[in-house]
């Protein structure tokens, strides 16, 4: 029911065309029109009208405007009420008392709505808040004041009966009139209901009105209830906005039928006008409340479905970005392998040419060159084997940095204020270039995440040369602020691309990667890269 109550969270800025004085005159005029209409058509004075539309006009006006405009709006409402009452031969004290009741009532409803409505409410919770504040409590206070005024000035009806009639009439007036006004105002601001076109709204509203009028005027049997399935259809099609709009048409036609005496057979034949009026009011209330509850449930489920679809789209985008990051990392590795193999082939060609020229006169030197050719070829095939299945990609100006460049990279981070402790275990040795470059990239990516996302500004880097492996460990000094649901180290985008790149490199080299929260807190990245692999 955010479509109705959502407009109460803060005061609304009036459009440029809406002059406060002009708006107050319009509201006062609509109030007087709503109060005067029953008297223009009334043929059964004892029955009265089913609801008081002016109560809904006033509440909607207060909810949709800033509080500084309220005194002007309420002053014109009071003037309109006094003028209508005096015209119909009420005493001046009674006119002033009724005017006070009709001013206090919408103020109570609007203030309570602004105070207790919360945007995070469910649709049904918002509906309950609107009904309690605007339909029940506000008219109840107005009815109490109106009943007291009637009791003090000795009218024929008891004060308690006047208060009850007042509460029912004004409560229905708010339900019938204020609900569609506030629903449309909120719908213009944000999508709170299933989308329906203006044409569909007009057609459904006209159909509901036509069926209501036909059931009242064309048959003598009580058939007005056949309009309820149309309201249910409106709830399913357009949520609160469409139901409230169609319900307004239904209620106005029923109101006209009652005050013109054409509603005698709407439900049951009865001699008592009071009982007939109560049945009409009960029908309007039940028809509107039941379909509004259905509409609120429909709108809430629509919003949930939209949220689920948005979440699914976000998940798919995240998966696609991870796949894209993986593909780009594979392309980068393939480009590195291309450089390695290209360099190796150039060396092989040069050494093969030298060996061919020296084989006759310097066989020992030729054998050394051929041994070097074999070594270079095996190294190239190791790297090529590691990158089998990868596609080629564009060159990257940052390629070619290995562990020899680690001091330079760490030095720049230390200059930026990050305390980094580096330990090297084992005897450093020459590594396959793909392993060397990948080791540098893993350390670089892990430290980048420390700088971006760690609470602490310190890290520890450990590099260990085992006989057949290179082991890398990077531990930050605090816990990471950002991780994702896959346990990935976030890289500033929230998609874990840094870890994807590390994993791709380690996988194609036949190694292992571990990443996660350490026992002492903080985030730990561990990689094991084989340094010796059999050739293809």
Helices and strands as residue ranges (DSSP letters): H 2-5, G 6-8, H 20-41, H 53-64, G 67-69, H 70-87, H 92-116, H 123-130, I 131-137, H 138-152, H 159-173, I 174-178, H 179-189, H 198-217, G 224-227, H 228-259, H 273-358, H 363-386, G 403-405, H 406-415, E 419-425, H 433-453, E 458-465, E 469-476, H 497-508, E 512-517, E 523-530
